[in-house]
Amino acid sequence: MTSKATSIDIAYRAGVSQSTVSRALRNSPLVNLETRQRIQVIAKELNYKVDKNASNLRMQNSQTIALLICEDPTNDDSMINPFFLSMLGSITRATAQQGYDLLVSFQQLSSDWHADYEDSNKADGIILLGYGDYVDYAHKLDKLIEQSTHFVIWGAEHNNKAVLSIGCDNHQGGFIATEHLLKLGRKQIAFLGDSSSRSPEFRDRYLGHIDALIKLAINVDKQLQYDAINTEASGYEAANELLDKGVAFDAIFTASDLIAIGAIRALKQRGVLVPEQVAVVGYDDIPIASFANPALTTVKQDTRFAGEILVESVLKLIRGQEVSPRLIQTNLVIRHSCGATTDNS
């Protein structure tokens, strides 16, 4: 008796993964047309038949999108990056406008958040927010891909081209922040934030900062970069380390508003005047930025538009439509931490 062909047999013949076979047989746009056609020809040659019961079960629609938010260290009990609170509101509105429900789940980075939401019919697709360290979560994204899950992540463009990412242009944001400080006559600009590949969004902000310095022929002093995670406490600590080192600086660009607020507190405690002696620029434009003392100049990310694009993109994946990674432009909100006399927010 001849055994029935399986997707594993097709994968072996085609030289691709089993998950790629599954996507190709569903005409997923995540597989390029040439590979799709080659896999479909092999399936026909092997007389491969899709399990209709399994297929029908998988194609059930829950009319629900899952939003998974990773818990972050915070000063309160929320454990939510305040930037994502405004993003949550925009995603909720955009989901409702599309006739879908939103399932919100808060996850610890160490938890099993890559569990299959689709096969259990909890949701038709997933949006991921705030998964921080790329090295720690990359293997979980691989698992989602293997499961042919429809998902989109908020953040920098991913190394794995099978991962759909939507994010702001962090390089552009870093560039305009530093360019503004340079135009104010600040020449010794410190950067507080992780510049490694483990934090691709912070890294891109740092690279934009460096490119602005290079464009205006300003020497890049590596002593002016200090790692900091996205908390006020980390910004406070990094600024104190910078002050203790005794290296001269007249401005600070931080990878987030929370880091900036912590840095300003450290400067003020050490008797450094902001912005008279040191100008400060943050990133995100979270609500507290305009209420800080002094009010914080910052790079604004358009959370309303971002939420709409995230929902639109995951729905396109669900419907098998073509969709590509996207970068959203940022703009600078100028306030008193750089010496502005008025707030342009």
Secondary structure, 3 states (H helix, E strand, C coil): CCCCCCHHHHHHHHCCCHHHHHHHHCCCCCCCHHHHHHHHHHHHHCCCCCCHHHHHHHCCCCCEEEEEEECCCCCCCCCCCHHHHHHHHHHHHHHHHCCCEEEEEEECCCCCCCCCCCCCCCCCEEEEECCCCHHHHHHHHHHHHHCCCCEEEECCCCCCCCCEEEEECHHHHHHHHHHHHHHCCCCCEEEECCCCCCCHHHHHHHHHHHHHHHHCCCCCCHHHEECCCCCHHHHHHHHHHHHHHCCCCCEEEECCHHHHHHHHHHHHHCCCCCCCCCEEEEEECCHHHHHCCCCCEEEECCHHHHHHHHHHHHHHHHCCCCCCCEEECCEEECCHHHCCCCCCC
